């Protein structure tokens, strides 16, 4: 068995299969860990039978095997965790194959973030919102600082929306189509410091839900596990927890 370093471009088909096998199941944060990490092909008896990814901080993220080689999953997992580059794991609870291997070995699991999914219809909100333009970038940087480091790129991809109440900008909503499946979007928001705890976070998420529905997309979101305020906001807006991002920092 051989592990061959590759890139996402030449292995994306198999990572797409991994993503679709989980029916999405994670937001753009987890997807970005895969994209910005290192990808490897798994070669067995002169055949490429699957792929795996390691994050930029050297954690195993995911393993995908072609169906007829699923019986080799445990063996391959064992070999990968002995791989010099691997110094931990970051995964999601609905990747049951990975989760089973973690549990069998009694690794200490750290809960990192919640993933959410939305399955209902249009939400009612009184918040006005408009698509941000390049002319709004300086205003967004002033109000929301370094919440994003790529405002211009996000504006150009129709990802940012300004929440407005009484002719005043009170929030910034964002929506992003996934790389592995463009029919899935992740949404999120930030509220200006002086307008927090006024319900605008929930209203902004509802506005982004409605934008996702307009795009005929499956809607997902995420927040850090111990960010109880964000979790409450997402749930109040109608999203439900779909799974949890977990970490293993030592074997």
C-alpha positions in Angstrom: 0.0 0.0 0.0 1.3 3.4 -1.0 0.3 7.0 -0.1 0.9 9.4 -3.0 0.7 13.2 -2.4 -1.6 14.8 -4.9 -3.7 18.0 -5.2 -7.4 18.7 -5.0 -7.7 19.3 -8.8 -6.6 15.7 -9.6 -8.5 14.0 -6.7 -11.6 16.2 -6.4 -13.8 13.5 -7.9 -13.2 11.2 -5.0 -13.5 14.0 -2.4 -16.9 14.8 -4.1 -17.9 11.2 -3.5 -16.9 11.5 0.2 -18.9 14.7 0.5 -22.0 13.3 -1.2 -21.8 10.0 0.8 -22.3 12.2 3.9 -25.1 14.2 2.1 -23.0 17.3 2.6 -23.2 17.3 6.4 -20.8 20.1 7.1 -20.4 23.8 6.6 -17.9 25.7 4.5 -15.5 25.9 7.5 -15.0 22.1 7.5 -14.9 22.1 3.7 -12.2 24.7 3.7 -10.1 22.6 6.1 -10.0 19.9 3.4 -9.4 22.3 0.5 -6.5 24.2 2.3 -5.0 20.9 3.5 -2.9 18.2 1.8 -4.5 15.5 -0.3 -3.2 12.0 -0.8 -4.2 9.1 -3.1 -4.2 5.6 -1.8 -2.6 3.1 -4.1 -3.1 -0.7 -3.5 -1.9 -3.3 -6.0 -1.2 -0.7 -8.7 -4.8 0.7 -8.4 -5.9 4.0 -6.8 -8.5 2.9 -4.4 -9.2 6.1 -2.5 -8.0 9.4 -1.0 -7.5 11.0 2.3 -6.7 14.6 3.5 -4.5 16.1 6.2 -5.1 19.6 7.5 -2.6 22.4 7.3 -1.9 21.7 11.0 -1.3 18.0 10.4 -4.5 16.4 11.4 -6.2 13.6 9.5 -9.5 15.0 8.2 -11.2 12.3 6.1 -10.7 9.0 4.2 -12.7 8.0 1.2 -12.4 4.5 -0.3 -14.1 3.1 -3.4 -17.0 0.8 -2.4 -15.3 -2.5 -3.2 -12.4 -1.6 -0.8 -14.4 -0.5 2.2 -13.2 -3.6 4.0 -9.7 -2.1 4.1 -10.8 1.0 6.0 -9.5 -0.1 9.4 -6.1 -1.2 7.9 -5.7 2.1 6.0 -6.7 4.1 9.0 -4.1 2.3 11.1 -1.4 3.1 8.5 -2.4 6.7 8.1 -2.3 7.5 11.9 1.3 6.1 11.9 2.1 8.4 8.9 4.8 10.9 9.9 2.6 13.9 8.9 -0.4 13.0 11.0 -0.4 14.4 14.6 -4.2 14.2 15.3 -7.6 14.1 13.8 -10.3 16.6 13.0 -13.5 15.0 11.7 -17.3 15.1 11.9 -19.7 12.9 13.8 -21.7 11.8 10.8 -18.5 10.4 9.2 -19.4 7.2 11.1 -16.5 5.1 9.7 -14.0 7.7 11.1 -15.9 8.1 14.3 -16.0 4.3 14.9 -12.2 4.1 14.5 -11.7 6.9 17.0 -14.1 5.4 19.5 -12.5 1.9 19.2 -9.2 3.3 20.2 -10.5 5.4 23.1 -9.0 8.6 21.8 -9.8 11.6 23.8 -12.5 13.6 21.8 -12.6 17.3 21.9 -15.9 18.9 20.7 -15.0 21.9 18.4 -18.1 23.1 16.5 -21.7 22.5 15.6 -23.0 22.1 12.1 -26.6 23.1 11.4 -29.0 22.5 8.6 -32.2 24.3 7.6 -35.2 22.3 6.3 -38.1 24.6 6.5 -39.5 27.4 4.3 -39.3 31.2 3.9 -38.8 33.1 7.2 -40.5 36.2 8.2 -38.2 39.1 9.1 -38.7 42.9 9.2 -35.0 43.5 8.5 -34.2 45.1 5.2 -31.1 43.8 3.5 -29.2 44.6 0.4 -26.4 43.0 -1.6 -23.1 44.7 -0.7 -21.1 46.3 -3.5 -17.5 47.3 -3.9 -18.5 50.8 -2.8 -19.5 49.3 0.6 -16.1 47.8 1.4 -14.6 50.6 3.4 -17.9 50.8 5.4 -17.8 47.1 6.1 -14.2 47.2 7.2 -14.9 50.1 9.5 -18.0 48.4 11.1 -16.9 44.8 11.0 -13.1 45.1 11.1 -11.3 41.8 10.2 -14.4 39.6 10.4 -13.4 38.7 6.8 -10.0 39.2 5.2 -11.4 39.0 1.7 -14.3 41.5 1.5 -13.6 42.3 -2.1 -13.6 38.7 -3.2 -16.9 38.0 -1.4 -18.6 41.0 -2.8 -17.6 39.9 -6.3 -19.2 36.5 -5.7 -22.5 38.0 -4.4 -21.7 36.6 -0.9 -22.3 39.6 1.4 -25.5 41.4 2.4 -25.9 44.5 4.6 -28.7 44.3 7.2 -30.5 47.7 7.5 -32.9 49.0 10.2 -34.2 52.6 10.3 -31.7 53.5 7.5 -28.8 52.3 9.6 -26.5 49.3 8.9 -26.9 46.9 11.8 -25.5 43.7 10.5 -23.6 41.8 7.8 -24.9 38.5 6.4 -22.9 36.1 4.3 -23.8 33.2 2.1 -21.3 31.0 0.3 -21.8 28.2 -2.2 -19.8 25.1 -1.4 -16.9 23.9 -3.6 -17.9 20.2 -3.5 -21.5 20.9 -4.2 -22.7 24.3 -5.4 -26.3 23.5 -4.6 -25.3 23.7 -0.9 -24.7 27.1 0.8 -23.4 28.0 4.2 -24.7 31.1 5.9 -23.7 33.3 8.8 -23.7 36.9 10.2 -22.2 39.5 12.4 -24.0 42.4 14.1 -22.4 45.8 14.8 -21.2 46.2 18.3 -23.7 48.9 19.3 -26.7 46.9 18.0 -26.1 43.5 19.6 -28.7 41.8 21.8 -31.5 43.5 19.8 -32.5 40.5 17.8 -30.7 41.5 14.6 -28.6 38.4 14.5 -31.6 36.2 14.3 -33.2 38.5 11.7 -30.0 38.5 9.6 -29.8 34.7 9.6 -33.5 34.6 8.6 -32.7 37.0 5.7 -29.8 34.7 4.6 -32.1 31.7 4.8 -34.5 33.4 2.5 -31.6 34.3 0.1 -30.6 30.6 0.1 -34.1 29.5 -0.7 -34.2 32.0 -3.6 -31.1 30.2 -4.9 -32.8 26.9 -4.5 -30.0 25.7 -2.3 -29.6 23.4 0.7 -28.8 25.7 3.7 -26.2 24.9 6.3 -24.4 26.9 9.0 -21.9 26.4 11.8 -20.7 27.9 15.1 -18.0 27.1 17.7 -19.2 24.4 20.2 -19.0 26.7 23.2 -20.4 29.8 21.5 -23.8 29.4 23.2 -25.1 32.7 22.0 -24.5 31.8 18.3 -26.0 28.4 18.8 -29.1 29.9 20.3 -29.4 32.5 17.5 -29.1 29.8 14.8 -31.7 27.6 16.5 -34.1 30.6 17.0 -33.8 31.3 13.3 -35.0 27.8 12.6 -31.8 25.8 12.0 -31.2 22.4 13.6 -27.9 20.7 14.7 -26.9 18.1 12.1 -23.6 17.0 13.5 -20.5 18.1 15.5 -16.9 18.8 14.4 -14.6 16.9 16.7 -10.8 16.8 17.3 -8.3 14.4 18.6 -5.1 16.1 19.6 -3.0 13.1 20.6 -3.0 9.4 20.1 
